[in-house]
Amino acid sequence: MPLDPIVKALLDQAAALNMPPFSELTPDQARAMFKETRTPVQALEPVDRIEDRAIPGPAGEIPVRVYAPKSSAPLPALVYYHGGGWVIGDLDTHDGLCRKLSNRARCVVVSVDYRLAPEHKFPAAAEDGYAAAAYVHDHAAEFAIDPARIAVGGDSAGGNIAAVTALMARDRGGPRIAYQLLIYPVTDYSFETASYRDNAEGYFLTTDSMRWFWAHYLPGQAEGANPYASPLRAPSLKGLPPALVITAEFDPLRDEGDAYAARLREAGVVLKHSQYPGMVHGFVGMHDLILQGRAAIDECAAVLREAFAGEPAPA
């Protein structure tokens, strides 16, 4: 279908601002620009309890932000990894999204401020992601959560970290992950798909920007073949948790997200794969402006509630 008219208007507005692409900026400049563009348009949604704290990680403390709806009983939890190409983004850029997920899914959300590249190359972000999920599981009482109902999730590079955390948990024998929420995830170090060619420019995320992100993240191109960088290249996806994979029509990452969903299904993983027509990369983060962004958050919350209640049905 054609580009959504509201998305097109936002793209036109962005083009009129003539902002430089990420590929022409330093990491610090890109971080500042991304944070400015992610400032919430509307008042932040209240959550019963929000706490900033730090948990142990493989290279020091990892900052996290905990969101919790009111409850007298242990709640399920979502360990969430923000997007931003492993280079940009932080707890604040995804604060509005995490608030909505916590309230709508009726779960504790633990948002993870993993180490960023290029200061910390692969596998730093992935190892922080796994360490955070393991800590939340092993210290469930500290978070007032049920250790048997812990999901992982993220958008873009955060979706990559969520998928990799699920792989690591399987490969390393724990913790048990109940569900994985993968929002337009990065799954492969490759730029040869049709979606990379067709959506190379003009849809917020560009092919050049993805090359820039990957170049900052990987110590060298050879590491791109590592399944903990490119989960699509894992020899097997059997035994992974049920998943929701969301992809967007006008997204350079569309095809690799679709391919990961197909491989999960082929491996016997209970899967829901939602392709959002007329949408671009990052549309869920623009939920204050885009109706489909709010619909995707509602879909994420619905599958999480279902997964936390029991086995989700495939769709």
C-alpha positions as CSV (number, residue, x, y, z in Angstrom):
1,M,0.0,0.0,0.0
2,P,1.2,3.6,-0.3
3,L,3.0,5.4,2.4
4,D,0.7,6.4,5.3
5,P,-0.3,10.1,4.8
6,I,0.6,11.1,8.4
7,V,4.0,9.4,8.0
8,K,4.5,11.2,4.7
9,A,3.7,14.5,6.4
10,L,6.3,13.8,9.1
11,L,8.8,12.8,6.5
12,D,8.2,16.1,4.6
13,Q,8.6,18.0,7.9
14,A,11.8,16.3,8.6
15,A,13.1,16.9,5.1
16,A,12.3,20.6,5.5
17,L,14.4,20.8,8.6
18,N,17.4,19.6,6.6
19,M,18.8,17.7,9.5
20,P,22.1,15.8,8.7
21,P,22.0,12.0,8.5
22,F,23.5,10.0,11.3
23,S,26.2,8.9,8.9
24,E,27.6,12.5,8.8
25,L,27.6,13.0,12.6
26,T,29.8,11.9,15.4
27,P,28.2,9.5,17.9
28,D,27.8,12.2,20.5
29,Q,26.1,14.5,17.9
30,A,23.8,11.7,16.8
31,R,22.9,10.9,20.4
32,A,22.0,14.5,21.1
33,M,19.9,14.8,17.8
34,F,18.1,11.6,18.5
35,K,17.2,12.5,22.0
36,E,15.9,15.8,20.9
37,T,13.6,14.3,18.2
38,R,12.3,11.8,20.7
39,T,11.0,14.4,23.2
40,P,7.4,13.4,24.0
41,V,4.8,15.5,22.3
42,Q,2.2,14.8,24.9
43,A,2.4,14.6,28.7
44,L,4.0,11.4,29.9
45,E,1.6,8.7,30.9
46,P,1.7,8.2,34.7
47,V,2.8,4.8,36.1
48,D,2.3,3.8,39.7
49,R,6.0,3.4,40.5
50,I,9.1,4.3,38.6
51,E,12.6,3.7,40.0
52,D,16.1,4.4,38.6
53,R,18.6,1.9,39.9
54,A,21.7,0.0,38.8
55,I,22.4,-3.7,38.6
56,P,25.6,-5.6,38.2
57,G,26.9,-6.2,34.7
58,P,29.9,-7.9,33.1
59,A,31.9,-4.7,33.0
60,G,30.4,-2.7,35.9
61,E,27.0,-1.5,36.8
62,I,24.2,-1.3,34.3
63,P,21.6,1.5,34.8
64,V,18.0,0.4,34.6
65,R,14.7,2.1,35.0
66,V,11.9,0.0,36.6
67,Y,8.2,0.8,35.8
68,A,5.5,-1.0,37.8
69,P,1.7,-0.8,37.9
70,K,0.0,-1.0,41.2
71,S,-0.3,-4.6,42.4
72,S,-0.3,-6.5,45.7
73,A,1.0,-9.7,44.0
74,P,4.2,-10.5,42.1
75,L,3.8,-9.3,38.5
76,P,5.2,-10.6,35.2
77,A,8.1,-8.6,33.8
78,L,9.4,-7.3,30.5
79,V,13.1,-6.7,30.2
80,Y,13.3,-4.0,27.5
81,Y,16.2,-2.9,25.3
82,H,15.9,0.5,23.6
83,G,16.7,1.0,19.9
84,G,19.3,3.3,18.4
85,G,21.7,1.2,16.3
86,W,23.7,0.2,19.5
87,V,25.1,3.8,19.3
88,I,22.3,6.1,20.3
89,G,19.3,6.0,22.6
90,D,18.9,5.7,26.3
91,L,16.4,5.3,29.1
92,D,14.9,8.7,28.4
93,T,14.4,8.3,24.7
94,H,12.1,5.2,25.3
95,D,10.5,6.4,28.6
96,G,7.1,7.1,27.0
97,L,7.0,3.7,25.3
98,C,8.0,1.8,28.5
99,R,5.3,3.6,30.5
100,K,2.6,2.5,28.0
101,L,3.9,-1.1,27.9
102,S,3.9,-1.3,31.7
103,N,0.4,0.0,32.0
104,R,-1.2,-1.9,29.1
105,A,0.5,-5.2,29.6
106,R,0.1,-5.0,33.4
107,C,3.7,-5.9,34.0
108,V,6.9,-4.6,35.4
109,V,9.1,-3.2,32.7
110,V,12.9,-3.1,33.3
111,S,14.4,-0.8,30.8
112,V,18.1,-1.5,30.3
113,D,20.7,1.2,29.6
114,Y,23.2,-1.2,28.0
115,R,26.7,0.0,27.0
116,L,26.9,1.8,23.6
117,A,29.3,1.7,20.7
118,P,31.8,2.8,19.6
119,E,33.1,3.2,23.1
120,H,32.0,-0.4,23.8
121,K,32.0,-2.7,20.7
122,F,30.2,-6.0,20.2
123,P,29.5,-8.1,22.2
124,A,29.2,-5.5,25.0
125,A,25.6,-4.6,24.4
126,A,24.6,-8.2,23.9
127,E,26.4,-9.3,27.1
128,D,24.8,-6.5,29.1
129,G,21.4,-7.5,27.7
130,Y,21.8,-11.1,28.8
131,A,23.2,-10.1,32.2
132,A,20.3,-7.8,32.8
133,A,17.7,-10.6,32.0
134,A,19.6,-13.1,34.2
135,Y,19.8,-10.6,37.1
136,V,16.1,-9.8,36.9
137,H,15.3,-13.5,36.9
138,D,17.7,-14.4,39.8
139,H,16.6,-11.4,41.9
140,A,12.9,-11.5,41.1
141,A,11.9,-10.8,44.7
142,E,13.8,-7.4,44.5
143,F,11.5,-6.4,41.6
144,A,8.3,-8.0,43.0
145,I,8.0,-10.1,39.9
146,D,7.3,-13.7,39.1
147,P,10.5,-15.4,37.8
148,A,8.5,-17.8,35.7
149,R,6.9,-14.9,33.7
150,I,9.8,-12.8,32.3
151,A,9.8,-11.7,28.7
152,V,12.5,-9.8,26.7
153,G,11.7,-7.1,24.1
154,G,13.1,-4.3,22.2
155,D,13.0,-2.2,19.0
156,S,15.5,-2.1,16.2
157,A,18.9,-2.7,17.7
158,G,17.1,-3.3,21.0
159,G,15.1,-6.0,19.1
160,N,18.4,-7.5,18.1
161,I,19.6,-7.6,21.8
162,A,16.3,-9.2,22.8
163,A,16.6,-11.9,20.2
164,V,20.2,-12.5,21.1
165,T,19.4,-12.6,24.8
166,A,16.8,-15.3,24.1
167,L,19.5,-17.2,22.1
168,M,22.1,-16.8,24.9
169,A,19.6,-18.0,27.5
170,R,18.9,-21.1,25.4
171,D,22.6,-21.8,24.7
172,R,23.8,-21.1,28.3
173,G,21.0,-22.9,30.1
174,G,19.0,-20.1,31.5
175,P,17.3,-18.0,32.6
176,R,14.0,-19.2,31.2
177,I,12.4,-16.5,28.9
178,A,8.7,-16.7,28.6
179,Y,8.3,-14.5,25.5
180,Q,10.3,-12.3,23.1
181,L,8.9,-9.1,21.7
182,L,10.8,-8.1,18.5
183,I,9.9,-4.7,17.0
184,Y,11.5,-4.2,13.6
185,P,14.6,-6.0,14.8
186,V,18.1,-6.0,13.3
187,T,18.8,-9.6,12.6
188,D,21.6,-9.8,10.0
189,Y,24.7,-8.0,9.0
190,S,23.9,-7.7,5.3
191,F,22.7,-4.9,3.1
192,E,21.7,-7.0,0.1
193,T,17.9,-7.4,0.7
194,A,15.2,-5.9,-1.5
195,S,14.0,-3.7,1.4
196,Y,17.5,-2.2,1.8
197,R,17.5,-1.4,-1.9
198,D,13.9,-0.1,-2.1
199,N,13.9,1.9,1.1
200,A,17.5,3.1,1.0
201,E,16.7,6.8,1.4
202,G,13.7,8.9,2.4
203,Y,12.1,6.9,5.2
204,F,13.9,8.1,8.3
205,L,16.3,5.1,8.6
206,T,18.6,4.9,5.6
207,T,20.9,2.2,4.3
208,D,23.9,4.6,4.9
209,S,22.9,5.1,8.5
210,M,22.7,1.3,9.1
211,R,26.2,0.9,7.6
212,W,27.3,3.6,10.0
213,F,25.7,1.9,13.0
214,W,27.1,-1.5,12.2
215,A,30.6,0.0,11.6
216,H,30.5,1.5,15.0
217,Y,29.2,-1.6,16.7
218,L,31.4,-4.4,15.2
219,P,35.1,-4.6,15.9
220,G,35.5,-5.9,12.4
221,Q,33.3,-7.2,9.6
222,A,34.0,-10.8,10.4
223,E,32.1,-10.5,13.7
224,G,29.0,-9.8,11.6
225,A,28.7,-13.5,11.0
226,N,28.5,-14.2,14.8
227,P,24.9,-15.3,15.7
228,Y,25.1,-13.1,18.7
229,A,25.4,-10.1,16.3
230,S,23.3,-11.5,13.5
231,P,20.7,-13.9,15.1
232,L,19.4,-14.8,11.6
233,R,22.7,-16.7,11.1
234,A,22.2,-18.9,14.2
235,P,22.5,-22.6,13.0
236,S,19.2,-23.4,14.8
237,L,16.4,-21.4,16.3
238,K,14.7,-24.4,17.9
239,G,13.8,-24.2,21.5
240,L,13.4,-20.4,21.6
241,P,10.6,-18.6,23.4
242,P,7.3,-17.7,21.6
243,A,7.6,-14.4,19.8
244,L,5.9,-11.4,18.2
245,V,7.9,-10.0,15.3
246,I,6.7,-6.6,14.0
247,T,8.0,-5.3,10.7
248,A,7.2,-2.1,8.7
249,E,6.6,-1.9,4.9
250,F,8.9,1.0,4.2
251,D,11.8,-0.1,6.4
252,P,15.3,-1.1,5.2
253,L,15.1,-3.8,8.0
254,R,11.8,-5.3,6.8
255,D,13.1,-8.3,4.9
256,E,15.5,-9.5,7.6
257,G,12.7,-9.2,10.2
258,D,10.4,-11.1,7.9
259,A,13.2,-13.7,7.4
260,Y,13.7,-14.1,11.1
261,A,10.0,-14.6,11.7
262,A,10.0,-17.3,8.9
263,R,12.9,-19.1,10.5
264,L,11.3,-19.0,14.0
265,R,8.2,-20.5,12.5
266,E,10.1,-23.2,10.6
267,A,11.9,-24.1,13.9
268,G,8.6,-24.7,15.6
269,V,8.5,-21.5,17.7
270,V,5.0,-20.2,18.5
271,L,5.0,-17.0,16.5
272,K,2.9,-14.0,15.7
273,H,4.2,-12.0,12.8
274,S,2.6,-8.6,12.1
275,Q,3.6,-6.6,9.0
276,Y,2.4,-3.0,9.3
277,P,1.6,-1.6,5.8
278,G,2.4,2.0,5.0
279,M,4.8,2.3,8.0
280,V,8.4,3.2,8.3
281,H,11.2,2.2,10.7
282,G,10.6,3.8,14.1
283,F,6.8,4.2,13.8
284,V,6.2,2.6,17.2
285,G,8.4,5.2,18.8
286,M,6.3,7.9,17.2
287,H,3.2,6.7,19.0
288,D,2.2,10.2,20.0
289,L,1.8,11.1,16.4
290,I,1.0,7.9,14.5
291,L,-2.2,5.9,15.1
292,Q,-0.5,2.6,14.0
293,G,2.2,3.2,16.5
294,R,-0.4,3.2,19.3
295,A,-2.0,0.1,17.7
296,A,1.3,-1.7,17.7
297,I,1.8,-0.9,21.4
298,D,-1.6,-2.3,22.1
299,E,-0.7,-5.4,20.1
300,C,2.5,-5.9,22.1
301,A,0.6,-5.5,25.4
302,A,-2.1,-8.0,24.3
303,V,0.4,-10.7,23.3
304,L,2.3,-10.2,26.5
305,R,-0.8,-10.5,28.6
306,E,-1.7,-13.7,26.8
307,A,1.8,-15.1,27.2
308,F,1.9,-14.3,30.9
309,A,-1.5,-16.0,31.3
310,G,-0.5,-19.1,29.5
311,E,0.6,-20.4,26.1
312,P,-0.1,-17.9,23.3
313,A,-1.8,-19.1,20.2
314,P,0.0,-18.8,16.9
315,A,-1.3,-16.3,14.3
